[in-house]
Amino acid sequence: GSLGVEVVDAPKGPGALVVAVHVPGPGYTAGLVRGDVLVRLGTAEIGSASDLAAVVGDARPGHQLVMTVRHDSGARQQLAVTPGVVT
């Protein structure tokens, strides 16, 4: 599966910092923007970029997941994302 985003380890605490969002793509459709930090995807806590890659790799394409993101402002938001197929 793929979210269509590029991430690095978040510099301020756990999570995966979004550094690029592919347009079009599942992350863009869900509302992710550069600077968001993914901290949860489905039932999995995301502590780093490699955690996110592992969870997304195990996700079933076409099945919606809820992700929790932390914005630059510190506010948290839940977004629905449907991982796509890497082509």
PDB file of N, CA, C and O in Angstrom:
ATOM      1  N   GLY A   1       0.813  -1.197   0.000  1.00  0.00           N
ATOM      2  CA  GLY A   1       0.000   0.000   0.000  1.00  0.00           C
ATOM      3  C   GLY A   1       0.847   1.247   0.000  1.00  0.00           C
ATOM      4  O   GLY A   1       2.042   1.196   0.288  1.00  0.00           O
ATOM      5  N   SER A   2       0.239   2.354  -0.318  1.00  0.00           N
ATOM      6  CA  SER A   2       0.938   3.639  -0.357  1.00  0.00           C
ATOM      7  C   SER A   2      -0.004   4.757   0.066  1.00  0.00           C
ATOM      8  O   SER A   2      -1.199   4.737  -0.232  1.00  0.00           O
ATOM      9  N   LEU A   3       0.568   5.739   0.775  1.00  0.00           N
ATOM     10  CA  LEU A   3      -0.198   6.943   1.125  1.00  0.00           C
ATOM     11  C   LEU A   3       0.130   8.102   0.191  1.00  0.00           C
ATOM     12  O   LEU A   3      -0.542   9.133   0.228  1.00  0.00           O
ATOM     13  N   GLY A   4       1.150   7.947  -0.642  1.00  0.00           N
ATOM     14  CA  GLY A   4       1.524   9.031  -1.547  1.00  0.00           C
ATOM     15  C   GLY A   4       2.135  10.209  -0.827  1.00  0.00           C
ATOM     16  O   GLY A   4       1.917  11.360  -1.204  1.00  0.00           O
ATOM     17  N   VAL A   5       2.915   9.916   0.231  1.00  0.00           N
ATOM     18  CA  VAL A   5       3.598  10.974   0.967  1.00  0.00           C
ATOM     19  C   VAL A   5       5.047  10.564   1.185  1.00  0.00           C
ATOM     20  O   VAL A   5       5.384   9.380   1.156  1.00  0.00           O
ATOM     21  N   GLU A   6       5.894  11.561   1.404  1.00  0.00           N
ATOM     22  CA  GLU A   6       7.282  11.323   1.800  1.00  0.00           C
ATOM     23  C   GLU A   6       7.433  11.827   3.216  1.00  0.00           C
ATOM     24  O   GLU A   6       7.008  12.938   3.534  1.00  0.00           O
ATOM     25  N   VAL A   7       8.046  11.003   4.084  1.00  0.00           N
ATOM     26  CA  VAL A   7       8.159  11.347   5.495  1.00  0.00           C
ATOM     27  C   VAL A   7       9.574  11.131   6.003  1.00  0.00           C
ATOM     28  O   VAL A   7      10.354  10.368   5.433  1.00  0.00           O
ATOM     29  N   VAL A   8       9.884  11.828   7.097  1.00  0.00           N
ATOM     30  CA  VAL A   8      11.124  11.644   7.849  1.00  0.00           C
ATOM     31  C   VAL A   8      10.727  11.546   9.318  1.00  0.00           C
ATOM     32  O   VAL A   8       9.590  11.848   9.682  1.00  0.00           O
ATOM     33  N   ASP A   9      11.667  11.124  10.158  1.00  0.00           N
ATOM     34  CA  ASP A   9      11.382  11.089  11.590  1.00  0.00           C
ATOM     35  C   ASP A   9      11.057  12.498  12.074  1.00  0.00           C
ATOM     36  O   ASP A   9      11.734  13.460  11.712  1.00  0.00           O
ATOM     37  N   ALA A  10      10.017  12.610  12.894  1.00  0.00           N
ATOM     38  CA  ALA A  10       9.618  13.920  13.425  1.00  0.00           C
ATOM     39  C   ALA A  10      10.698  14.413  14.389  1.00  0.00           C
ATOM     40  O   ALA A  10      11.129  13.663  15.265  1.00  0.00           O
ATOM     41  N   PRO A  11      11.140  15.669  14.240  1.00  0.00           N
ATOM     42  CA  PRO A  11      12.203  16.185  15.105  1.00  0.00           C
ATOM     43  C   PRO A  11      11.748  16.485  16.532  1.00  0.00           C
ATOM     44  O   PRO A  11      12.567  16.509  17.451  1.00  0.00           O
ATOM     45  N   LYS A  12      10.451  16.712  16.720  1.00  0.00           N
ATOM     46  CA  LYS A  12       9.930  17.073  18.044  1.00  0.00           C
ATOM     47  C   LYS A  12       8.978  15.999  18.536  1.00  0.00           C
ATOM     48  O   LYS A  12       7.760  16.150  18.439  1.00  0.00           O
ATOM     49  N   GLY A  13       9.527  14.921  19.062  1.00  0.00           N
ATOM     50  CA  GLY A  13       8.677  13.867  19.590  1.00  0.00           C
ATOM     51  C   GLY A  13       8.424  12.774  18.584  1.00  0.00           C
ATOM     52  O   GLY A  13       8.943  12.807  17.468  1.00  0.00           O
ATOM     53  N   PRO A  14       7.607  11.785  18.989  1.00  0.00           N
ATOM     54  CA  PRO A  14       7.347  10.654  18.108  1.00  0.00           C
ATOM     55  C   PRO A  14       6.481  11.039  16.918  1.00  0.00           C
ATOM     56  O   PRO A  14       5.718  12.004  16.965  1.00  0.00           O
ATOM     57  N   GLY A  15       6.618  10.261  15.854  1.00  0.00           N
ATOM     58  CA  GLY A  15       5.789  10.471  14.674  1.00  0.00           C
ATOM     59  C   GLY A  15       6.606  10.529  13.407  1.00  0.00           C
ATOM     60  O   GLY A  15       7.836  10.480  13.433  1.00  0.00           O
ATOM     61  N   ALA A  16       5.897  10.635  12.293  1.00  0.00           N
ATOM     62  CA  ALA A  16       6.506  10.732  10.970  1.00  0.00           C
ATOM     63  C   ALA A  16       6.109  12.077  10.366  1.00  0.00           C
ATOM     64  O   ALA A  16       4.932  12.330  10.112  1.00  0.00           O
ATOM     65  N   LEU A  17       7.098  12.930  10.141  1.00  0.00           N
ATOM     66  CA  LEU A  17       6.877  14.275   9.598  1.00  0.00           C
ATOM     67  C   LEU A  17       6.712  14.214   8.088  1.00  0.00           C
ATOM     68  O   LEU A  17       7.575  13.689   7.386  1.00  0.00           O
ATOM     69  N   VAL A  18       5.601  14.751   7.588  1.00  0.00           N
ATOM     70  CA  VAL A  18       5.333  14.777   6.150  1.00  0.00           C
ATOM     71  C   VAL A  18       6.158  15.904   5.518  1.00  0.00           C
ATOM     72  O   VAL A  18       5.996  17.076   5.860  1.00  0.00           O
ATOM     73  N   VAL A  19       7.048  15.524   4.586  1.00  0.00           N
ATOM     74  CA  VAL A  19       7.874  16.525   3.903  1.00  0.00           C
ATOM     75  C   VAL A  19       7.425  16.746   2.461  1.00  0.00           C
ATOM     76  O   VAL A  19       7.821  17.725   1.829  1.00  0.00           O
ATOM     77  N   ALA A  20       6.598  15.835   1.941  1.00  0.00           N
ATOM     78  CA  ALA A  20       6.053  16.002   0.586  1.00  0.00           C
ATOM     79  C   ALA A  20       4.767  15.194   0.471  1.00  0.00           C
ATOM     80  O   ALA A  20       4.650  14.096   1.015  1.00  0.00           O
ATOM     81  N   VAL A  21       3.799  15.768  -0.254  1.00  0.00           N
ATOM     82  CA  VAL A  21       2.521  15.099  -0.512  1.00  0.00           C
ATOM     83  C   VAL A  21       2.358  15.020  -2.022  1.00  0.00           C
ATOM     84  O   VAL A  21       2.387  16.037  -2.715  1.00  0.00           O
ATOM     85  N   HIS A  22       2.185  13.798  -2.525  1.00  0.00           N
ATOM     86  CA  HIS A  22       2.032  13.607  -3.965  1.00  0.00           C
ATOM     87  C   HIS A  22       0.601  13.945  -4.382  1.00  0.00           C
ATOM     88  O   HIS A  22      -0.365  13.514  -3.753  1.00  0.00           O
ATOM     89  N   VAL A  23       0.490  14.728  -5.459  1.00  0.00           N
ATOM     90  CA  VAL A  23      -0.813  15.128  -5.987  1.00  0.00           C
ATOM     91  C   VAL A  23      -0.959  14.527  -7.379  1.00  0.00           C
ATOM     92  O   VAL A  23      -0.115  14.814  -8.227  1.00  0.00           O
ATOM     93  N   PRO A  24      -1.954  13.727  -7.667  1.00  0.00           N
ATOM     94  CA  PRO A  24      -2.944  13.225  -6.722  1.00  0.00           C
ATOM     95  C   PRO A  24      -2.359  12.086  -5.907  1.00  0.00           C
ATOM     96  O   PRO A  24      -1.307  11.545  -6.250  1.00  0.00           O
ATOM     97  N   GLY A  25      -3.031  11.729  -4.844  1.00  0.00           N
ATOM     98  CA  GLY A  25      -2.602  10.614  -4.019  1.00  0.00           C
ATOM     99  C   GLY A  25      -3.510  10.470  -2.816  1.00  0.00           C
ATOM    100  O   GLY A  25      -4.262  11.389  -2.490  1.00  0.00           O
ATOM    101  N   PRO A  26      -3.449   9.313  -2.146  1.00  0.00           N
ATOM    102  CA  PRO A  26      -4.318   9.073  -0.997  1.00  0.00           C
ATOM    103  C   PRO A  26      -4.122  10.090   0.138  1.00  0.00           C
ATOM    104  O   PRO A  26      -5.098  10.539   0.740  1.00  0.00           O
ATOM    105  N   GLY A  27      -2.882  10.450   0.427  1.00  0.00           N
ATOM    106  CA  GLY A  27      -2.619  11.421   1.495  1.00  0.00           C
ATOM    107  C   GLY A  27      -3.184  12.793   1.167  1.00  0.00           C
ATOM    108  O   GLY A  27      -3.761  13.457   2.028  1.00  0.00           O
ATOM    109  N   TYR A  28      -3.017  13.215  -0.086  1.00  0.00           N
ATOM    110  CA  TYR A  28      -3.563  14.496  -0.541  1.00  0.00           C
ATOM    111  C   TYR A  28      -5.083  14.489  -0.432  1.00  0.00           C
ATOM    112  O   TYR A  28      -5.684  15.444   0.060  1.00  0.00           O
ATOM    113  N   THR A  29      -5.700  13.400  -0.897  1.00  0.00           N
ATOM    114  CA  THR A  29      -7.155  13.276  -0.846  1.00  0.00           C
ATOM    115  C   THR A  29      -7.658  13.327   0.595  1.00  0.00           C
ATOM    116  O   THR A  29      -8.721  13.887   0.865  1.00  0.00           O
ATOM    117  N   ALA A  30      -6.891  12.742   1.521  1.00  0.00           N
ATOM    118  CA  ALA A  30      -7.290  12.716   2.937  1.00  0.00           C
ATOM    119  C   ALA A  30      -7.120  14.067   3.616  1.00  0.00           C
ATOM    120  O   ALA A  30      -7.718  14.315   4.663  1.00  0.00           O
ATOM    121  N   GLY A  31      -6.299  14.954   3.019  1.00  0.00           N
ATOM    122  CA  GLY A  31      -6.108  16.277   3.605  1.00  0.00           C
ATOM    123  C   GLY A  31      -4.759  16.506   4.251  1.00  0.00           C
ATOM    124  O   GLY A  31      -4.563  17.517   4.925  1.00  0.00           O
ATOM    125  N   LEU A  32      -3.812  15.575   4.058  1.00  0.00           N
ATOM    126  CA  LEU A  32      -2.471  15.783   4.618  1.00  0.00           C
ATOM    127  C   LEU A  32      -1.772  16.939   3.916  1.00  0.00           C
ATOM    128  O   LEU A  32      -1.920  17.124   2.708  1.00  0.00           O
ATOM    129  N   VAL A  33      -1.017  17.708   4.677  1.00  0.00           N
ATOM    130  CA  VAL A  33      -0.212  18.785   4.114  1.00  0.00           C
ATOM    131  C   VAL A  33       1.206  18.675   4.659  1.00  0.00           C
ATOM    132  O   VAL A  33       1.445  18.071   5.705  1.00  0.00           O
ATOM    133  N   ARG A  34       2.136  19.274   3.926  1.00  0.00           N
ATOM    134  CA  ARG A  34       3.526  19.285   4.362  1.00  0.00           C
ATOM    135  C   ARG A  34       3.607  19.908   5.756  1.00  0.00           C
ATOM    136  O   ARG A  34       3.010  20.955   6.007  1.00  0.00           O
ATOM    137  N   GLY A  35       4.341  19.266   6.653  1.00  0.00           N
ATOM    138  CA  GLY A  35       4.466  19.759   8.014  1.00  0.00           C
ATOM    139  C   GLY A  35       3.617  18.996   9.013  1.00  0.00           C
ATOM    140  O   GLY A  35       3.851  19.084  10.218  1.00  0.00           O
ATOM    141  N   ASP A  36       2.621  18.238   8.522  1.00  0.00           N
ATOM    142  CA  ASP A  36       1.834  17.389   9.425  1.00  0.00           C
ATOM    143  C   ASP A  36       2.715  16.265   9.962  1.00  0.00           C
ATOM    144  O   ASP A  36       3.647  15.821   9.291  1.00  0.00           O
ATOM    145  N   VAL A  37       2.413  15.811  11.172  1.00  0.00           N
ATOM    146  CA  VAL A  37       3.119  14.675  11.771  1.00  0.00           C
ATOM    147  C   VAL A  37       2.100  13.564  12.006  1.00  0.00           C
ATOM    148  O   VAL A  37       1.134  13.748  12.747  1.00  0.00           O
ATOM    149  N   LEU A  38       2.317  12.416  11.375  1.00  0.00           N
ATOM    150  CA  LEU A  38       1.445  11.266  11.583  1.00  0.00           C
ATOM    151  C   LEU A  38       1.863  10.575  12.863  1.00  0.00           C
ATOM    152  O   LEU A  38       3.023  10.191  13.016  1.00  0.00           O
ATOM    153  N   VAL A  39       0.913  10.412  13.796  1.00  0.00           N
ATOM    154  CA  VAL A  39       1.219   9.779  15.079  1.00  0.00           C
ATOM    155  C   VAL A  39       0.467   8.461  15.272  1.00  0.00           C
ATOM    156  O   VAL A  39       0.804   7.689  16.170  1.00  0.00           O
ATOM    157  N   ARG A  40      -0.545   8.193  14.444  1.00  0.00           N
ATOM    158  CA  ARG A  40      -1.287   6.931  14.529  1.00  0.00           C
ATOM    159  C   ARG A  40      -1.892   6.641  13.163  1.00  0.00           C
ATOM    160  O   ARG A  40      -2.367   7.541  12.471  1.00  0.00           O
ATOM    161  N   LEU A  41      -1.864   5.365  12.792  1.00  0.00           N
ATOM    162  CA  LEU A  41      -2.521   4.919  11.565  1.00  0.00           C
ATOM    163  C   LEU A  41      -3.241   3.628  11.896  1.00  0.00           C
ATOM    164  O   LEU A  41      -2.613   2.631  12.255  1.00  0.00           O
ATOM    165  N   GLY A  42      -4.558   3.646  11.774  1.00  0.00           N
ATOM    166  CA  GLY A  42      -5.343   2.496  12.196  1.00  0.00           C
ATOM    167  C   GLY A  42      -5.173   2.313  13.697  1.00  0.00           C
ATOM    168  O   GLY A  42      -5.414   3.242  14.467  1.00  0.00           O
ATOM    169  N   THR A  43      -4.764   1.132  14.113  1.00  0.00           N
ATOM    170  CA  THR A  43      -4.554   0.861  15.539  1.00  0.00           C
ATOM    171  C   THR A  43      -3.097   0.999  15.956  1.00  0.00           C
ATOM    172  O   THR A  43      -2.763   0.800  17.124  1.00  0.00           O
ATOM    173  N   ALA A  44      -2.221   1.341  15.001  1.00  0.00           N
ATOM    174  CA  ALA A  44      -0.781   1.381  15.272  1.00  0.00           C
ATOM    175  C   ALA A  44      -0.296   2.785  15.632  1.00  0.00           C
ATOM    176  O   ALA A  44      -0.612   3.759  14.948  1.00  0.00           O
ATOM    177  N   GLU A  45       0.470   2.870  16.709  1.00  0.00           N
ATOM    178  CA  GLU A  45       1.159   4.114  17.056  1.00  0.00           C
ATOM    179  C   GLU A  45       2.326   4.274  16.091  1.00  0.00           C
ATOM    180  O   GLU A  45       3.021   3.306  15.784  1.00  0.00           O
ATOM    181  N   ILE A  46       2.541   5.498  15.611  1.00  0.00           N
ATOM    182  CA  ILE A  46       3.644   5.781  14.695  1.00  0.00           C
ATOM    183  C   ILE A  46       4.702   6.574  15.453  1.00  0.00           C
ATOM    184  O   ILE A  46       4.474   7.724  15.829  1.00  0.00           O
ATOM    185  N   GLY A  47       5.860   5.955  15.674  1.00  0.00           N
ATOM    186  CA  GLY A  47       6.933   6.618  16.402  1.00  0.00           C
ATOM    187  C   GLY A  47       8.008   7.189  15.506  1.00  0.00           C
ATOM    188  O   GLY A  47       8.794   8.036  15.931  1.00  0.00           O
ATOM    189  N   SER A  48       8.046   6.722  14.245  1.00  0.00           N
ATOM    190  CA  SER A  48       9.104   7.148  13.320  1.00  0.00           C
ATOM    191  C   SER A  48       8.648   6.916  11.882  1.00  0.00           C
ATOM    192  O   SER A  48       7.595   6.327  11.634  1.00  0.00           O
ATOM    193  N   ALA A  49       9.459   7.390  10.946  1.00  0.00           N
ATOM    194  CA  ALA A  49       9.156   7.188   9.523  1.00  0.00           C
ATOM    195  C   ALA A  49       9.158   5.698   9.181  1.00  0.00           C
ATOM    196  O   ALA A  49       8.339   5.247   8.380  1.00  0.00           O
ATOM    197  N   SER A  50      10.073   4.931   9.782  1.00  0.00           N
ATOM    198  CA  SER A  50      10.117   3.495   9.486  1.00  0.00           C
ATOM    199  C   SER A  50       8.895   2.773  10.049  1.00  0.00           C
ATOM    200  O   SER A  50       8.426   1.802   9.455  1.00  0.00           O
ATOM    201  N   ASP A  51       8.369   3.238  11.195  1.00  0.00           N
ATOM    202  CA  ASP A  51       7.121   2.668  11.719  1.00  0.00           C
ATOM    203  C   ASP A  51       5.994   2.856  10.709  1.00  0.00           C
ATOM    204  O   ASP A  51       5.231   1.928  10.438  1.00  0.00           O
ATOM    205  N   LEU A  52       5.893   4.067  10.152  1.00  0.00           N
ATOM    206  CA  LEU A  52       4.834   4.351   9.188  1.00  0.00           C
ATOM    207  C   LEU A  52       4.979   3.453   7.961  1.00  0.00           C
ATOM    208  O   LEU A  52       3.995   2.894   7.475  1.00  0.00           O
ATOM    209  N   ALA A  53       6.210   3.318   7.464  1.00  0.00           N
ATOM    210  CA  ALA A  53       6.440   2.479   6.281  1.00  0.00           C
ATOM    211  C   ALA A  53       6.001   1.043   6.539  1.00  0.00           C
ATOM    212  O   ALA A  53       5.416   0.409   5.661  1.00  0.00           O
ATOM    213  N   ALA A  54       6.276   0.524   7.736  1.00  0.00           N
ATOM    214  CA  ALA A  54       5.888  -0.850   8.063  1.00  0.00           C
ATOM    215  C   ALA A  54       4.376  -1.002   8.124  1.00  0.00           C
ATOM    216  O   ALA A  54       3.830  -1.978   7.612  1.00  0.00           O
ATOM    217  N   VAL A  55       3.698  -0.045   8.744  1.00  0.00           N
ATOM    218  CA  VAL A  55       2.238  -0.119   8.874  1.00  0.00           C
ATOM    219  C   VAL A  55       1.571   0.018   7.503  1.00  0.00           C
ATOM    220  O   VAL A  55       0.642  -0.724   7.184  1.00  0.00           O
ATOM    221  N   VAL A  56       2.044   0.960   6.701  1.00  0.00           N
ATOM    222  CA  VAL A  56       1.464   1.155   5.370  1.00  0.00           C
ATOM    223  C   VAL A  56       1.736  -0.060   4.494  1.00  0.00           C
ATOM    224  O   VAL A  56       0.888  -0.456   3.695  1.00  0.00           O
ATOM    225  N   GLY A  57       2.919  -0.653   4.643  1.00  0.00           N
ATOM    226  CA  GLY A  57       3.256  -1.848   3.874  1.00  0.00           C
ATOM    227  C   GLY A  57       2.332  -3.019   4.170  1.00  0.00           C
ATOM    228  O   GLY A  57       2.072  -3.850   3.300  1.00  0.00           O
ATOM    229  N   ASP A  58       1.841  -3.081   5.398  1.00  0.00           N
ATOM    230  CA  ASP A  58       0.932  -4.155   5.795  1.00  0.00           C
ATOM    231  C   ASP A  58      -0.539  -3.830   5.521  1.00  0.00           C
ATOM    232  O   ASP A  58      -1.394  -4.712   5.598  1.00  0.00           O
ATOM    233  N   ALA A  59      -0.834  -2.558   5.199  1.00  0.00           N
ATOM    234  CA  ALA A  59      -2.220  -2.132   4.980  1.00  0.00           C
ATOM    235  C   ALA A  59      -2.755  -2.728   3.682  1.00  0.00           C
ATOM    236  O   ALA A  59      -2.012  -2.936   2.722  1.00  0.00           O
ATOM    237  N   ARG A  60      -4.055  -2.996   3.675  1.00  0.00           N
ATOM    238  CA  ARG A  60      -4.689  -3.511   2.475  1.00  0.00           C
ATOM    239  C   ARG A  60      -5.152  -2.341   1.613  1.00  0.00           C
ATOM    240  O   ARG A  60      -5.995  -1.554   2.045  1.00  0.00           O
ATOM    241  N   PRO A  61      -4.606  -2.215   0.388  1.00  0.00           N
ATOM    242  CA  PRO A  61      -5.032  -1.133  -0.503  1.00  0.00           C
ATOM    243  C   PRO A  61      -6.540  -1.169  -0.719  1.00  0.00           C
ATOM    244  O   PRO A  61      -7.133  -2.234  -0.892  1.00  0.00           O
ATOM    245  N   GLY A  62      -7.148   0.014  -0.704  1.00  0.00           N
ATOM    246  CA  GLY A  62      -8.577   0.121  -0.930  1.00  0.00           C
ATOM    247  C   GLY A  62      -9.416   0.040   0.333  1.00  0.00           C
ATOM    248  O   GLY A  62     -10.631   0.231   0.277  1.00  0.00           O
ATOM    249  N   HIS A  63      -8.791  -0.242   1.478  1.00  0.00           N
ATOM    250  CA  HIS A  63      -9.515  -0.310   2.751  1.00  0.00           C
ATOM    251  C   HIS A  63      -9.183   0.912   3.589  1.00  0.00           C
ATOM    252  O   HIS A  63      -8.019   1.170   3.893  1.00  0.00           O
ATOM    253  N   GLN A  64     -10.195   1.651   3.954  1.00  0.00           N
ATOM    254  CA  GLN A  64     -10.026   2.920   4.670  1.00  0.00           C
ATOM    255  C   GLN A  64      -9.480   2.714   6.076  1.00  0.00           C
ATOM    256  O   GLN A  64      -9.874   1.786   6.782  1.00  0.00           O
ATOM    257  N   LEU A  65      -8.561   3.602   6.470  1.00  0.00           N
ATOM    258  CA  LEU A  65      -7.998   3.634   7.818  1.00  0.00           C
ATOM    259  C   LEU A  65      -8.177   5.039   8.377  1.00  0.00           C
ATOM    260  O   LEU A  65      -8.287   6.007   7.624  1.00  0.00           O
ATOM    261  N   VAL A  66      -8.206   5.141   9.691  1.00  0.00           N
ATOM    262  CA  VAL A  66      -8.230   6.447  10.334  1.00  0.00           C
ATOM    263  C   VAL A  66      -6.812   6.749  10.807  1.00  0.00           C
ATOM    264  O   VAL A  66      -6.172   5.912  11.443  1.00  0.00           O
ATOM    265  N   MET A  67      -6.326   7.948  10.493  1.00  0.00           N
ATOM    266  CA  MET A  67      -4.999   8.350  10.962  1.00  0.00           C
ATOM    267  C   MET A  67      -5.137   9.581  11.836  1.00  0.00           C
ATOM    268  O   MET A  67      -6.021  10.413  11.630  1.00  0.00           O
ATOM    269  N   THR A  68      -4.259   9.683  12.806  1.00  0.00           N
ATOM    270  CA  THR A  68      -4.213  10.860  13.665  1.00  0.00           C
ATOM    271  C   THR A  68      -2.971  11.649  13.296  1.00  0.00           C
ATOM    272  O   THR A  68      -1.865  11.111  13.252  1.00  0.00           O
ATOM    273  N   VAL A  69      -3.173  12.948  13.027  1.00  0.00           N
ATOM    274  CA  VAL A  69      -2.053  13.814  12.665  1.00  0.00           C
ATOM    275  C   VAL A  69      -1.956  14.958  13.661  1.00  0.00           C
ATOM    276  O   VAL A  69      -2.954  15.404  14.227  1.00  0.00           O
ATOM    277  N   ARG A  70      -0.733  15.418  13.858  1.00  0.00           N
ATOM    278  CA  ARG A  70      -0.477  16.607  14.675  1.00  0.00           C
ATOM    279  C   ARG A  70      -0.031  17.703  13.715  1.00  0.00           C
ATOM    280  O   ARG A  70       0.939  17.544  12.974  1.00  0.00           O
ATOM    281  N   HIS A  71      -0.755  18.815  13.743  1.00  0.00           N
ATOM    282  CA  HIS A  71      -0.439  19.933  12.859  1.00  0.00           C
ATOM    283  C   HIS A  71       0.650  20.808  13.476  1.00  0.00           C
ATOM    284  O   HIS A  71       0.983  20.662  14.652  1.00  0.00           O
ATOM    285  N   ASP A  72       1.205  21.721  12.670  1.00  0.00           N
ATOM    286  CA  ASP A  72       2.225  22.666  13.149  1.00  0.00           C
ATOM    287  C   ASP A  72       1.767  23.400  14.402  1.00  0.00           C
ATOM    288  O   ASP A  72       2.577  23.705  15.277  1.00  0.00           O
ATOM    289  N   SER A  73       0.473  23.684  14.490  1.00  0.00           N
ATOM    290  CA  SER A  73      -0.079  24.434  15.622  1.00  0.00           C
ATOM    291  C   SER A  73      -0.104  23.601  16.903  1.00  0.00           C
ATOM    292  O   SER A  73      -0.313  24.136  17.992  1.00  0.00           O
ATOM    293  N   GLY A  74       0.110  22.279  16.768  1.00  0.00           N
ATOM    294  CA  GLY A  74       0.030  21.385  17.918  1.00  0.00           C
ATOM    295  C   GLY A  74      -1.318  20.698  18.022  1.00  0.00           C
ATOM    296  O   GLY A  74      -1.470  19.735  18.773  1.00  0.00           O
ATOM    297  N   ALA A  75      -2.313  21.192  17.263  1.00  0.00           N
ATOM    298  CA  ALA A  75      -3.644  20.581  17.275  1.00  0.00           C
ATOM    299  C   ALA A  75      -3.585  19.205  16.623  1.00  0.00           C
ATOM    300  O   ALA A  75      -2.827  18.987  15.678  1.00  0.00           O
ATOM    301  N   ARG A  76      -4.390  18.283  17.136  1.00  0.00           N
ATOM    302  CA  ARG A  76      -4.486  16.946  16.553  1.00  0.00           C
ATOM    303  C   ARG A  76      -5.793  16.813  15.795  1.00  0.00           C
ATOM    304  O   ARG A  76      -6.803  17.419  16.152  1.00  0.00           O
ATOM    305  N   GLN A  77      -5.757  16.009  14.743  1.00  0.00           N
ATOM    306  CA  GLN A  77      -6.942  15.806  13.915  1.00  0.00           C
ATOM    307  C   GLN A  77      -6.946  14.372  13.420  1.00  0.00           C
ATOM    308  O   GLN A  77      -5.895  13.792  13.146  1.00  0.00           O
ATOM    309  N   GLN A  78      -8.132  13.812  13.309  1.00  0.00           N
ATOM    310  CA  GLN A  78      -8.267  12.488  12.725  1.00  0.00           C
ATOM    311  C   GLN A  78      -8.752  12.637  11.294  1.00  0.00           C
ATOM    312  O   GLN A  78      -9.695  13.377  11.016  1.00  0.00           O
ATOM    313  N   LEU A  79      -8.090  11.919  10.388  1.00  0.00           N
ATOM    314  CA  LEU A  79      -8.426  11.957   8.970  1.00  0.00           C
ATOM    315  C   LEU A  79      -8.623  10.528   8.488  1.00  0.00           C
ATOM    316  O   LEU A  79      -7.979   9.608   8.991  1.00  0.00           O
ATOM    317  N   ALA A  80      -9.498  10.338   7.527  1.00  0.00           N
ATOM    318  CA  ALA A  80      -9.699   9.026   6.909  1.00  0.00           C
ATOM    319  C   ALA A  80      -8.858   8.960   5.646  1.00  0.00           C
ATOM    320  O   ALA A  80      -8.877   9.876   4.823  1.00  0.00           O
ATOM    321  N   VAL A  81      -8.112   7.854   5.500  1.00  0.00           N
ATOM    322  CA  VAL A  81      -7.267   7.675   4.319  1.00  0.00           C
ATOM    323  C   VAL A  81      -7.478   6.271   3.784  1.00  0.00           C
ATOM    324  O   VAL A  81      -7.665   5.320   4.543  1.00  0.00           O
ATOM    325  N   THR A  82      -7.444   6.157   2.464  1.00  0.00           N
ATOM    326  CA  THR A  82      -7.553   4.857   1.818  1.00  0.00           C
ATOM    327  C   THR A  82      -6.258   4.602   1.053  1.00  0.00           C
ATOM    328  O   THR A  82      -6.055   5.155  -0.028  1.00  0.00           O
ATOM    329  N   PRO A  83      -5.373   3.756   1.619  1.00  0.00           N
ATOM    330  CA  PRO A  83      -4.104   3.491   0.931  1.00  0.00           C
ATOM    331  C   PRO A  83      -4.347   2.979  -0.484  1.00  0.00           C
ATOM    332  O   PRO A  83      -5.290   2.233  -0.748  1.00  0.00           O
ATOM    333  N   GLY A  84      -3.471   3.402  -1.376  1.00  0.00           N
ATOM    334  CA  GLY A  84      -3.560   2.982  -2.764  1.00  0.00           C
ATOM    335  C   GLY A  84      -2.511   1.928  -3.081  1.00  0.00           C
ATOM    336  O   GLY A  84      -1.768   1.487  -2.204  1.00  0.00           O
ATOM    337  N   VAL A  85      -2.464   1.534  -4.334  1.00  0.00           N
ATOM    338  CA  VAL A  85      -1.503   0.556  -4.808  1.00  0.00           C
ATOM    339  C   VAL A  85      -0.327   1.286  -5.419  1.00  0.00           C
ATOM    340  O   VAL A  85      -0.504   2.235  -6.183  1.00  0.00           O
ATOM    341  N   VAL A  86       0.887   0.841  -5.080  1.00  0.00           N
ATOM    342  CA  VAL A  86       2.081   1.439  -5.662  1.00  0.00           C
ATOM    343  C   VAL A  86       2.212   0.928  -7.087  1.00  0.00           C
ATOM    344  O   VAL A  86       2.192  -0.279  -7.330  1.00  0.00           O
ATOM    345  N   THR A  87       2.349   1.873  -8.041  1.00  0.00           N
ATOM    346  CA  THR A  87       2.483   1.461  -9.448  1.00  0.00           C
ATOM    347  C   THR A  87       3.803   1.904 -10.001  1.00  0.00           C
ATOM    348  O   THR A  87       4.100   1.650 -11.168  1.00  0.00           O
TER     349      THR A  87
END
